[in-house]
């Protein structure tokens, strides 16, 4: 029981590793518990290499430690389905992996349960969770687990000579011709459009709050709109870069790490202007598995599970104690630290996504963006 408790808290296990503890005598108990069909929660995530990192780091270890099965559903963000379930009183989802902007917006709309952060486990040195999580990671309805970034990337084969290096190069069709694959969303696109004018990072959202700022952003996007394929699934931009259908694309940095550093495709990240954010757990209001969900959140956001996730995908953990443990890729031995958004070299021109701004104005901004697309 002492080993099981230590593993569930994310604390180190004396004389062994967390993985070894799972592989030991605790497995038999967990296996027996897992036969109970009522001990299951439905977790909604993003698929691909990211979901795989979750399976390895905490879905599978959690089930082995507790007997609670994780049933996974995939989505591509947004609040539509969550709103439908909660407002209809028929909640099938128990836990949703959300962008921080979506989490804040859903919390304001009463779609999520408040979370008591005092129930989270402390760091191994006893630091309370409130002092161990990075700034902004704990919100009324959320607990962040990763730091990720939306970045631009290109296929090196498309540019045998001069290559893109700045976010403004997305909008330069003369020097860097070809199709762009950009997310069908205002997020990142508006920030990058204003940055291409040289607008300081700290003034982006203030300017985007004005008609002038939005007009400038859309005028810049007008330059390339006939050369853009708008993606809605995170699988699309990677596939388009690999196939050559697009020469430049926006994408989450973790997926690009997988295809470039692990699979060996000639894909290069442009870290300039990365828009970084926190990936955040949110509990749908009305879930019937509240106790099991809280048990999972305590486990999955412990120091060691978050550090373990960073051994499978290039997202930074949201706990300071976890960051100290990040080392190499679990399967290839690649040093993960240079590939994280928070690496000092990658972070020099990073843009912190203003999730409060998006939570407050997103519906209006999205409507303006959709209207522009339809023009």
C-alpha positions as CSV (number, residue, x, y, z in Angstrom):
1,X,0.0,0.0,0.0
2,X,2.9,2.4,0.7
3,X,4.1,1.9,-2.9
4,X,0.7,2.4,-4.3
5,X,0.2,5.6,-2.4
6,X,3.6,7.0,-3.5
7,X,2.9,6.2,-7.1
8,X,-0.6,7.8,-7.0
9,X,0.8,11.0,-5.5
10,X,3.6,11.3,-8.0
11,X,6.2,11.1,-5.2
12,X,9.4,9.1,-5.6
13,X,9.3,5.5,-4.4
14,X,12.1,4.5,-2.1
15,X,14.5,2.1,-3.8
16,X,12.7,1.9,-7.1
17,X,11.1,3.9,-9.9
18,X,7.5,4.6,-10.5
19,X,7.5,2.3,-13.5
20,X,9.1,-0.5,-11.5
21,X,6.5,-0.1,-8.8
22,X,3.8,-0.5,-11.3
23,X,5.5,-3.6,-12.7
24,X,5.7,-5.1,-9.2
25,X,3.3,-6.7,-6.9
26,X,0.8,-3.9,-7.2
27,X,-0.2,-5.0,-10.6
28,X,-2.2,-8.0,-9.4
29,X,-4.3,-5.8,-7.1
30,X,-5.0,-3.3,-9.9
31,X,-5.8,-6.0,-12.4
32,X,-8.4,-7.4,-10.1
33,X,-9.9,-4.0,-9.5
34,X,-10.1,-3.3,-13.2
35,X,-12.6,-6.1,-13.7
36,X,-15.3,-3.8,-12.2
37,X,-17.1,-2.3,-15.2
38,X,-18.3,0.7,-13.3
39,X,-14.8,1.9,-12.5
40,X,-14.1,3.9,-15.7
41,X,-13.9,7.5,-16.8
42,X,-14.2,9.0,-20.3
43,X,-11.3,11.3,-21.0
44,X,-11.5,13.6,-24.1
45,X,-8.1,14.4,-25.7
46,X,-6.5,15.3,-29.0
47,X,-5.2,12.0,-30.5
48,X,-1.9,11.4,-32.2
49,X,1.5,11.5,-30.5
50,X,0.1,13.7,-27.8
51,X,-2.5,11.1,-26.7
52,X,0.1,8.5,-26.9
53,X,2.3,10.4,-24.5
54,X,-0.6,10.6,-22.1
55,X,-1.2,6.8,-22.4
56,X,2.4,6.1,-21.5
57,X,2.8,8.7,-18.8
58,X,-0.4,8.4,-16.8
59,X,-3.4,6.7,-18.5
60,X,-1.9,3.2,-18.3
61,X,0.0,3.7,-15.0
62,X,-3.2,5.1,-13.4
63,X,-5.3,2.1,-14.4
64,X,-2.6,-0.3,-13.1
65,X,-2.4,1.6,-9.8
66,X,-6.2,2.1,-9.2
67,X,-8.1,-0.3,-11.5
68,X,-10.0,2.6,-13.0
69,X,-10.2,2.2,-16.8
70,X,-9.6,5.2,-19.0
71,X,-11.9,5.4,-22.1
72,X,-10.6,7.9,-24.6
73,X,-12.6,10.1,-27.0
74,X,-11.0,12.5,-29.5
75,X,-11.9,16.0,-30.4
76,X,-10.3,19.1,-31.9
77,X,-11.1,21.6,-29.3
78,X,-14.0,24.1,-29.0
79,X,-17.0,24.2,-26.7
80,X,-19.9,23.1,-28.9
81,X,-20.1,19.5,-27.8
82,X,-19.4,20.3,-24.2
83,X,-22.1,22.9,-24.2
84,X,-24.6,20.5,-25.8
85,X,-23.9,17.8,-23.2
86,X,-24.1,20.1,-20.2
87,X,-27.0,22.2,-21.3
88,X,-28.9,19.0,-22.4
89,X,-28.3,17.3,-19.0
90,X,-26.8,14.3,-20.7
91,X,-23.1,14.4,-19.9
92,X,-21.0,11.5,-21.3
93,X,-17.6,13.1,-20.9
94,X,-15.9,13.0,-17.5
95,X,-12.8,15.0,-18.2
96,X,-11.6,17.2,-21.1
97,X,-8.1,18.2,-22.1
98,X,-8.7,21.8,-23.1
99,X,-6.8,24.9,-24.2
100,X,-6.6,27.3,-21.3
101,X,-8.6,29.8,-23.4
102,X,-11.4,27.2,-23.8
103,X,-11.2,26.3,-20.2
104,X,-11.6,29.9,-19.0
105,X,-14.5,30.5,-21.4
106,X,-16.3,27.2,-20.4
107,X,-15.8,28.1,-16.7
108,X,-17.4,31.5,-17.2
109,X,-20.3,29.8,-19.1
110,X,-21.0,27.4,-16.2
111,X,-19.9,24.3,-18.2
112,X,-17.2,23.1,-15.9
113,X,-16.9,22.1,-12.2
114,X,-14.8,24.2,-9.9
115,X,-11.6,22.4,-8.8
116,X,-10.2,22.4,-5.3
117,X,-6.5,22.8,-5.9
118,X,-5.7,22.0,-2.2
119,X,-6.4,18.3,-3.1
120,X,-3.5,18.2,-5.6
121,X,-0.3,16.5,-4.4
122,X,2.7,18.5,-3.3
123,X,6.1,18.4,-4.9
124,X,8.6,15.7,-3.7
125,X,10.2,18.3,-1.4
126,X,6.9,19.2,0.2
127,X,6.2,22.4,-1.7
128,X,2.4,22.8,-2.0
129,X,0.9,22.4,-5.4
130,X,0.1,26.1,-5.4
131,X,3.8,26.9,-5.2
132,X,5.0,24.2,-7.5
133,X,2.8,24.8,-10.6
134,X,4.0,27.5,-12.9
135,X,2.2,30.9,-12.9
136,X,-1.3,30.7,-14.3
137,X,-1.5,26.9,-14.3
138,X,-4.3,26.7,-11.6
139,X,-7.6,28.4,-12.4
140,X,-11.1,28.2,-10.9
141,X,-12.0,25.3,-13.2
142,X,-8.7,24.1,-14.4
143,X,-5.4,22.4,-13.6
144,X,-2.7,22.8,-16.4
145,X,-0.4,19.9,-17.2
146,X,1.7,21.1,-20.2
147,X,3.1,24.2,-21.9
148,X,2.7,23.9,-25.6
149,X,3.0,26.2,-28.5
150,X,1.4,26.9,-31.9
151,X,4.4,27.5,-34.2
152,X,5.1,27.9,-37.9
153,X,7.1,25.2,-39.7
154,X,8.3,24.5,-43.2
155,X,9.6,21.7,-45.4
156,X,13.3,22.2,-46.0
157,X,13.0,20.5,-49.5
158,X,10.7,23.4,-50.6
159,X,13.4,26.0,-50.0
160,X,16.8,24.8,-51.2
161,X,18.2,28.3,-51.0
162,X,17.0,31.0,-48.6
163,X,14.8,29.6,-45.9
164,X,12.0,31.2,-43.7
165,X,13.3,32.3,-40.3
166,X,10.8,34.8,-39.0
167,X,7.0,34.6,-38.5
168,X,6.7,37.5,-41.0
169,X,7.9,35.2,-43.7
170,X,4.5,33.4,-43.7
171,X,3.2,36.6,-45.4
172,X,6.1,36.9,-47.9
173,X,4.9,35.2,-51.1
174,X,7.7,36.7,-53.2
175,X,10.6,35.2,-51.3
176,X,8.8,32.1,-50.1
177,X,6.1,31.1,-52.6
178,X,3.8,28.2,-52.1
179,X,0.7,27.0,-50.3
180,X,0.4,27.7,-46.6
181,X,-1.6,25.4,-44.2
182,X,-3.1,27.5,-41.4
183,X,-5.6,26.7,-38.7
184,X,-9.1,27.7,-39.5
185,X,-9.3,29.9,-36.4
186,X,-8.3,33.5,-35.4
187,X,-5.9,32.1,-32.8
188,X,-2.2,32.7,-33.7
189,X,-3.2,34.0,-37.2
190,X,-4.2,37.4,-35.9
191,X,-1.2,37.6,-33.6
192,X,1.2,36.7,-36.4
193,X,-0.4,39.1,-38.8
194,X,0.3,42.0,-36.4
195,X,3.8,40.8,-35.5
196,X,4.6,40.9,-39.2
197,X,4.1,44.7,-39.1
198,X,6.5,44.8,-36.2
199,X,3.9,45.4,-33.5
200,X,5.5,44.7,-30.1
201,X,4.4,41.4,-28.4
202,X,3.2,43.3,-25.3
203,X,0.8,45.4,-27.4
204,X,-0.8,42.7,-29.6
205,X,-4.0,42.1,-27.6
206,X,-4.5,45.8,-26.9
207,X,-4.4,46.5,-30.6
208,X,-6.5,43.5,-31.5
209,X,-9.2,44.9,-29.1
210,X,-9.7,47.8,-31.6
211,X,-11.3,47.9,-35.0
212,X,-8.1,49.3,-36.4
213,X,-6.0,46.4,-35.1
214,X,-8.4,43.8,-36.5
215,X,-8.5,45.7,-39.8
216,X,-4.7,45.6,-40.0
217,X,-4.6,41.9,-39.2
218,X,-7.1,41.0,-41.8
219,X,-5.4,43.2,-44.4
220,X,-2.2,41.2,-43.8
221,X,-4.1,37.9,-44.1
222,X,-5.7,39.1,-47.3
223,X,-2.2,39.0,-48.9
224,X,-2.0,35.3,-48.6
225,X,-5.6,34.1,-48.5
226,X,-5.6,32.7,-52.0
227,X,-2.5,30.6,-51.1
228,X,-3.9,29.2,-47.8
229,X,-5.5,25.8,-47.1
230,X,-7.4,26.1,-43.8
231,X,-7.0,23.1,-41.6
232,X,-9.4,21.9,-38.8
233,X,-7.7,18.7,-37.7
234,X,-4.3,18.7,-36.2
235,X,-3.3,15.7,-38.5
236,X,-3.7,17.8,-41.6
237,X,-0.8,20.3,-41.5
238,X,1.8,17.7,-40.8
239,X,0.5,15.5,-43.6
240,X,0.6,18.5,-46.0
241,X,4.1,19.4,-45.1
242,X,5.4,15.9,-45.6
243,X,3.6,15.4,-48.9
244,X,4.7,18.8,-50.2
245,X,1.1,20.0,-50.6
246,X,2.1,22.9,-48.3
247,X,5.5,24.5,-47.9
248,X,4.6,26.4,-44.7
249,X,2.1,25.5,-42.0
250,X,1.0,26.3,-38.5
251,X,1.0,23.3,-36.1
252,X,1.5,22.4,-32.4
253,X,5.2,22.0,-31.7
254,X,4.8,18.5,-30.2
255,X,3.5,17.0,-33.5
256,X,6.3,18.6,-35.4
257,X,8.8,17.2,-33.0
258,X,7.4,13.7,-33.7
259,X,7.6,13.9,-37.5
260,X,11.0,15.7,-37.6
261,X,13.1,14.5,-34.6
262,X,11.6,11.0,-34.3
263,X,10.4,10.1,-37.9
264,X,13.2,12.0,-39.7
265,X,11.1,14.1,-42.1
266,X,12.8,17.4,-43.3
267,X,10.5,19.6,-41.3
268,X,11.9,22.7,-39.5
269,X,10.2,24.8,-36.8
270,X,10.2,28.5,-36.9
271,X,10.3,29.4,-33.2
272,X,10.0,33.1,-33.8
273,X,6.6,34.3,-32.7
274,X,5.5,31.0,-31.1
275,X,2.2,31.4,-29.4
276,X,2.4,29.4,-26.2
277,X,-0.4,28.3,-23.9
278,X,-1.2,25.8,-21.2
279,X,-3.0,22.5,-21.8
280,X,-5.6,22.2,-19.0
281,X,-7.9,19.6,-17.5
282,X,-11.5,20.6,-17.1
283,X,-14.3,18.6,-15.5
284,X,-17.7,18.9,-17.3
285,X,-20.5,20.0,-15.0
286,X,-22.7,17.1,-14.3
287,X,-20.2,14.3,-14.7
288,X,-21.3,11.1,-12.9
289,X,-17.7,10.1,-12.1
290,X,-16.6,13.0,-10.0
291,X,-14.7,11.0,-7.4
292,X,-12.8,9.0,-10.0
293,X,-12.0,12.1,-12.0
294,X,-10.5,13.9,-9.0
295,X,-8.5,10.8,-8.2
296,X,-7.1,10.8,-11.8
297,X,-6.3,14.5,-11.8
298,X,-4.3,14.1,-8.5
299,X,-2.4,11.2,-10.0
300,X,-1.8,12.6,-13.5
301,X,-0.6,16.0,-12.4
302,X,2.0,14.7,-9.9
303,X,5.6,15.6,-10.4
304,X,6.7,12.3,-11.9
305,X,3.9,11.6,-14.4
306,X,4.3,15.1,-15.8
307,X,8.0,14.6,-16.2
308,X,7.4,11.2,-17.7
309,X,5.1,12.8,-20.4
310,X,7.9,15.0,-21.5
311,X,9.9,11.9,-22.4
312,X,7.4,11.1,-25.2
313,X,6.5,14.6,-26.6
314,X,8.1,18.0,-26.7
315,X,5.8,19.8,-24.3
316,X,7.0,21.3,-21.1
317,X,5.5,20.1,-17.8
318,X,3.5,22.7,-15.9
319,X,5.2,21.9,-12.5
320,X,8.6,23.3,-11.6
321,X,9.6,20.1,-9.9
322,X,8.8,18.2,-13.1
323,X,10.9,20.4,-15.3
324,X,14.0,19.5,-13.3
325,X,13.5,15.8,-14.2
326,X,13.1,16.3,-18.0
327,X,15.9,14.4,-19.8
328,X,15.8,12.3,-23.0
329,X,13.2,10.8,-25.2
330,X,12.1,7.5,-23.8
331,X,12.5,5.5,-27.0
332,X,15.2,7.3,-29.1
333,X,17.4,8.9,-26.5
334,X,17.0,12.4,-28.1
335,X,17.6,15.2,-25.6
336,X,14.2,16.7,-25.1
337,X,15.2,20.0,-23.6
338,X,16.2,21.8,-26.8
339,X,12.8,20.9,-28.3
340,X,10.6,22.4,-25.6
341,X,8.8,25.7,-26.2
342,X,10.2,26.9,-22.9
343,X,13.9,26.4,-23.9
344,X,15.5,29.8,-23.6
345,X,16.7,29.8,-27.2
346,X,13.2,29.0,-28.5
347,X,11.5,31.4,-26.0
348,X,13.2,34.7,-26.9
349,X,10.3,36.0,-29.1
350,X,7.5,33.9,-27.7
351,X,4.0,35.3,-27.4
352,X,2.0,34.4,-24.3
353,X,-1.5,33.7,-25.5
354,X,-3.9,36.0,-23.6
355,X,-6.5,33.5,-22.6
356,X,-8.5,36.0,-20.7
357,X,-8.8,38.1,-23.9
358,X,-9.9,35.1,-25.8
359,X,-12.3,33.9,-23.1
360,X,-14.0,37.4,-23.1
361,X,-14.0,38.2,-26.8
362,X,-13.6,34.8,-28.6
363,X,-17.2,34.5,-29.9
364,X,-17.0,38.0,-31.4
365,X,-13.5,37.6,-32.8
366,X,-14.4,34.1,-34.3
367,X,-17.5,35.6,-35.9
368,X,-15.4,38.3,-37.5
369,X,-12.9,35.7,-38.7
370,X,-15.6,33.4,-40.2
371,X,-17.2,36.4,-41.9
372,X,-13.8,37.3,-43.4
373,X,-13.3,33.7,-44.6
374,X,-16.7,33.9,-46.3
375,X,-16.1,37.1,-48.2
